[in-house]
């Protein structure tokens, strides 16, 4: 080889190596399950896709179920190609085969995000309720497990009989950190103001919370429980990495969707999703995160 050809060859190698480094972090392959919900899933699934894909860390594929009340027998989901599953589903039972595959994915250490009303689903499916740790509505009561809330510096399990799952009127509220060193929230403010949203209260379930990340006070003045409610946590379930995010009630349109436009919601979704998929969080702490007194919005679902 002549000298300049050798130089060209090494130049090309260097360029290829640099490009390889740049793209070495493969996007997290994400499956989002939706199609039935007592919520506006037609908005929420698109918003979640935008939030995840705008970060360049995720690619999102949808699995949309048949309409409520129709034949579900062909809704067979293949979980195996995915690093992450996001549930935005609260509807009719899946076919047994899909349930089996879902448990297989979870038991093999799969990554899962449970978003908002997904924890209302499948009241009679024991394993699913353990995968959520807490759920609400759909007839849940003391049979579902205790009420679980934060009191006197610890999580308490309260076996008082009663309805599981309710919320007062939507309002802004302050999130309170309870385990500041978990990778999902490490470096985020200990207190921050969430944009107008529902605040789930009186949730019940097995209560197998792994790390409790944020709670918020559910004020009786806004129709709440008068308790400090767990709203963001991981779930202790075998090898699986499960991130449960109760925030983010969908609005009427993608453009008018205040709770999901909250920067805090989006950052938690992104960090929780990355952790569920990989066990790590590589994202920097953003400069536009809300403070204890000031709400912050990302109306376009991406970093400004
Ligand atoms: Zn809601």
Boltz pocket constraint, residues with backbone or C-beta under 6 A from the ligand:
constraints:
  - pocket:
      binder: B
      contacts: [[A, 39], [A, 116], [A, 117], [A, 198], [A, 248], [A, 249], [A, 250]]
      max_distance: 6.0
